Amino acid sequence: MKRYLLIAATLLSLSVAAQKADYLTLRTTDGTESSLSLSEGIRITFDNGQIKVVAGSKTFVRPLTEMSRMWLSATPTVINDIRSNDGFAEGSLVSVYTLDGRLAATFTQSKGNEPQLPEGIYIFKSSDKTIKKIIAP
């Protein structure tokens, strides 16, 4: 009887924990994270060694060999798709600075290549464009 109660309690706690999550977050082996909203309905498929996750109009496709971790979270990743939001040219070198002028990251703008930064205010600078960005949870 105790065993059945323990199993029931475990299942109940798992379902309660899942109800608190709003996002499915996926991390690749290079550290890139992507979050997909659970409210849009998520469909996960595996085909030819790749994982494909579809949530509304957003799609995540990667080889399984590049996947590091997948989890449910209450908040999305700290940076949501720099490429489409900020318009840095493909292939441009982008430097990220803290407000006190320290270099926080450098990356070459390309699909799936974005830095993971803690909360804060940053300055993103390429050869032809500079923007300020607030990274929030």
N, C-alpha and C positions, 0 to 999 in steps of 0.2 A: 504494500500500500504506500509506504514512504517513497518507494521508487517512482510510482506513478505521480505522486504529488510533486516530487522533484522535477520530473519531466514536464508536467503541466506548468509549474512555476517558471521553468526555463523558457518554454515556448511563449508563455504570456509576456515575460520580460523582453524577449526578442521582438515580439509584435509591437509592444509599447515603444521600444527603442526605434524601430523602423518608422513609426508614426511621427516621430519628432524630426526626422530627416527631411530636408527639402531638396537636396541635390545628390546626384551620384557623381563622385569625383574619381577621375582616372589619372594615374601617374605613369609616365613612360620611364624607361631606364635612363634617359638623359635628364630627368627631373621635371619635365614639362607636365603641368597639371591642367586638366580641362574639367569643368563642372557642367552637368546637364540637369536642368530642372525636372524634378519628379512630377511636378504639376502638369507638365505637357505630355505625360505618359511616355514611358521608356520601353524600347524594344531592343533586346540584345540578341545578336546572332553570331555564330561562328562558322566561317567558311574558308576553306583553303588556307588554314593557318592564320587567319585574321579574325579580329574581333570587330564587330560593327555595332555601334550603339546609336540609335536614332531617338531623339526627343523633339517632337514638333518639327521645326525647320532646321534644327541643328543636328549634324551627323559627325560622329567620331569613328574613324577607321584606322587601325594600326595592326601590324603583324603581332601575333601573340608573343613572339620573342622580344619585342620592344616594350611589353607591359611589365610594370614593376608592382603596381598596387591599384586596387579599386575599392572604394568605400562609400558609405552613406554619410552625409554631413549636413549640418544645419545651415551652413553658409557656403557660398561658392568660393572658388580659388581667389587669391588676392588680385590677380590681373586677369581681366577678361578680354582676350583677343586684341592685342595691341595692333595687329595688322589692319583690321577693318575699322577700328575706332580712331586711329591717329594718323593714318595715311602715310607712314614712312615708306619710301620707295623700296621695292624688292632689291635685296643685295646691298643696301646702304648700311654703313657702320653706325650703330646707335650707342651712345654712351649715356649712362644713367647716373645722376649725381644726387646726393642728399642736399638739403637746404644749406648745410654748412660747407658745401663745396667738395665733400669727399666723393671719390668715384665709388659707386655701389655696384655697378655691373657694366659690361660691354657686350654687345651681341650684334651679329649681322642679321638684318631683317630678312626673314624667310619664313615660310609656312612651318608652324610648329616650333619655332625657335624664339622663345620669350623668357625673360628672367623671372625667377620667383623671388619676390621681395616681401619683407615684413611690412606691416602697416606703417604709413607715413606719407609725407609729401616729397615727390621726386621731380627732378628736371630731366627730361628725355631730350637728347640733342643729337642731331645728325648734321651732315654738312650743309643741308639746306633748310632745316626746320628745327625749332625748339618748342617744346610744350611742357607745361606743368601737369602733373597727374597726382591725384590723391588715391592712395591704395588703402582701401578699407575692407574690413571683414565682410 
